[in-house]
């Protein structure tokens, strides 16, 4: 599936669009189906969790000490430009399209 098509489904309220986008854009680094860390920390239960708190993952000091609690608003800001929100973070992936960010955040909130 093309990312643009997935984004269009997200606008239509297709709950699987967020899952597809997560797999396409985030799945290389982050796990959601298992509590295993990869290149990035696992994202099970990320909404409501303190940033930098997954046991066993080597976070950048800036993210670990950021004081952020992940919620829809903080995830939205972070996904637009992680380095602008947390200078020194190792996360470099940006999500420029608001509908894609929204679909991914809604998906993460269900996990």
C-alpha positions as CSV (number, residue, x, y, z in Angstrom):
1,X,0.0,0.0,0.0
2,X,1.2,3.5,-0.8
3,X,1.6,5.8,2.2
4,X,-0.6,8.4,0.6
5,X,-3.4,5.8,0.3
6,X,-3.0,4.9,3.9
7,X,-3.2,8.5,4.9
8,X,-6.4,8.9,2.9
9,X,-7.9,5.9,4.8
10,X,-6.9,7.6,8.1
11,X,-8.9,10.6,7.1
12,X,-11.9,8.3,6.6
13,X,-11.5,6.9,10.1
14,X,-10.0,3.5,9.0
15,X,-8.5,2.3,12.3
16,X,-6.0,0.0,10.4
17,X,-4.5,3.0,8.6
18,X,-2.5,3.9,11.8
19,X,-1.3,0.4,12.1
20,X,-0.2,0.3,8.5
21,X,1.6,3.7,8.8
22,X,3.3,2.5,12.0
23,X,4.5,-0.6,10.3
24,X,5.8,1.4,7.3
25,X,7.3,4.4,9.0
26,X,8.1,3.2,12.6
27,X,8.4,-0.5,12.5
28,X,12.0,-0.6,11.4
29,X,13.1,0.8,14.8
30,X,10.2,0.3,17.2
31,X,8.2,-2.7,18.3
32,X,4.6,-2.6,19.3
33,X,3.5,-6.3,19.2
34,X,6.2,-7.3,21.7
35,X,7.9,-5.6,24.6
36,X,11.3,-6.1,22.9
37,X,13.4,-3.1,22.3
38,X,15.0,-2.6,18.9
39,X,16.9,0.3,17.5
40,X,14.3,2.3,19.3
41,X,12.4,1.5,22.5
42,X,9.2,-0.6,22.3
43,X,6.2,1.5,22.2
44,X,3.7,-0.7,24.0
45,X,1.8,1.6,26.4
46,X,3.7,4.7,25.2
47,X,0.7,7.0,25.7
48,X,0.8,8.1,29.4
49,X,4.3,6.9,29.9
50,X,7.3,9.1,30.9
51,X,9.8,9.6,28.1
52,X,13.0,7.7,28.5
53,X,11.5,5.1,30.9
54,X,11.5,1.8,29.1
55,X,13.8,-0.5,31.0
56,X,16.7,-1.8,29.2
57,X,16.8,0.8,26.4
58,X,19.8,3.2,26.2
59,X,18.1,6.6,25.8
60,X,19.9,9.8,25.0
61,X,20.4,11.8,28.3
62,X,18.3,14.6,26.8
63,X,15.3,12.4,26.3
64,X,15.7,10.5,29.6
65,X,15.9,13.8,31.5
66,X,13.2,15.7,29.4
67,X,10.4,15.4,32.0
68,X,8.0,14.6,29.1
69,X,5.0,12.4,29.6
70,X,3.8,11.0,26.2
71,X,0.3,12.0,25.3
72,X,-1.4,13.0,22.0
73,X,-0.1,16.6,22.2
74,X,3.5,15.7,23.1
75,X,3.6,13.0,20.5
76,X,2.3,15.4,17.9
77,X,5.0,17.9,18.6
78,X,7.7,15.3,18.8
79,X,6.8,13.6,15.6
80,X,6.8,16.9,13.7
81,X,10.5,17.5,14.6
82,X,12.0,15.4,17.4
83,X,15.2,17.4,17.6
84,X,13.4,20.7,18.0
85,X,11.4,19.4,20.9
86,X,14.3,17.4,22.6
87,X,17.7,18.7,21.5
88,X,20.0,15.7,21.5
89,X,17.4,13.0,21.0
90,X,18.5,10.1,18.8
91,X,15.1,10.0,17.0
92,X,15.5,11.6,13.6
93,X,12.4,10.5,11.7
94,X,10.0,13.3,11.0
95,X,6.3,13.1,10.0
96,X,5.3,16.1,8.0
97,X,1.7,15.1,7.3
98,X,-0.8,15.9,10.0
99,X,-3.2,13.1,9.0
100,X,-0.4,10.5,9.2
101,X,0.7,11.7,12.6
102,X,-2.9,11.6,13.8
103,X,-3.4,8.1,12.6
104,X,-0.2,6.8,14.2
105,X,-0.9,8.5,17.5
106,X,-4.4,7.1,17.6
107,X,-3.0,3.7,16.9
108,X,-0.4,4.0,19.6
109,X,-3.1,5.0,22.1
110,X,-4.8,1.6,21.6
111,X,-1.6,-0.3,22.4
